[in-house]
Amino acid sequence: MRWDNLRIEGEEERRLPGYAEPAQVRRFDAPEALDVRFYEVRAKSALNRVPKRSRMPFRWTINPYRGCTHACTYCFARPTHTYLDLGAGRDFEREIVVKVNVPELVRAELGRRSWRHEHVALGTNTDPYQWVESRYRLLPPIWEAMRDAGNPSSVLTKSPLILRDLPLLRELAGRTSFQANLSVPTLDERAWRATEPHTPHPRKRLEAVGELNRAGIPTGILIAPLMPGINDSPAQVERILELATEAGATSIGGVALHLRGEVRGIFFDWLRDRRPDLVERYEELYRRGAYAPVEERRRLGALVARGRTGTRAPSMRGRDPGPADRREGPASPRHSEAPTQASLF
């Protein structure tokens, strides 16, 4: 395999629910991955159908990885790890599943006579450009397959690693509909480091937006999630909007934080540890469930709306993954209207 040269000592095997063969467990001698285990598995399929009840305008997704080393405290994909008999907390950040055969599956599935060349979304469960992609390089052959099939697609990421694939993305965009989106919840150093500790710097993401747009790749931003008292000050949001406009963002969107399943407990533990001053406020905001009250969501939405002049802003209808998502993470609602991609983070 193309990553055989990355093997290090201490490999092992482990069986994961839903996979016929045991996973090869690998570690990498790199600062970003010293305490992370990577489970190499062979998936049965690559294209995952979105449940109709999600009301998303796209029907298919691809998720090369499960779990995410970004370690965003609010990530709503965390509960998908429980279907692997792993935890939604630290396990989600440090036990990463790598579907090593996804590129081959994508090419084969796009080549089927029954395939209708529908829009395919990447980045719908966990970030496909998280650190591990720099080692496994699953995305380039996926984009090649999309390009060769002339298949519409889009991607959502928090990483400027996407620029590595710029030549391929230009070829893809030259053949069919393609759009990228980068998630930039905040530019505040303290809020960034506290809520998404292992993500690339948000200013680097905005620089990537500019570079992609200059290269002819339609690229927007998502200010998501918006978290009351953490990244929702008008000054914070306004600065993101200014830089996004300067970068030529083709869409600007945002969505309020939602806390579903195990994410609620994880986020409240984080609040008690890092922002105890906000615990009472969040208990009131989320006392009725996973979503903030309508009036609060409208207030947060208004912060972003002012930056939509001259851009095609995506609808923020996407909320949480359907039942199939929670098992396999195949179809989380992050997109609005293809090829624009809304936020799941």
Buried (B, 14 or more C-beta within 10 A) or exposed (E): EEBEEBEEEEEEEBEBEEBEEBBBBBBBEEEEBEEBBBBBBBBEBBBBEBBEEBEBBBBBBBBBBBBBBBBBBBBBBBBBBBBBEBBBBEBBBBBBBBBBBBBBBBBBBBEEEEBEEBBBBBBBBBBBBBBBBBBBBBBBBBBBBBBBBEBBBBBBBBBBBBBBBBEBBBBBBEBBBBBBBBBBBBBBEEBBEBBBEBBBEBEBBBBBBBBBBEBEBBBBBBBBBBBBBBBBBEEBBEBBBEBBBEBBBBBBBBBBBBBBBBBBEBBBEBBEEBBEEBEEEBEEBBEEEBBBBEEBBEBBBEBBBEBBEEBBBBEBBBBBBBEBBBBBBBBBBBBBBBBBBBBBB
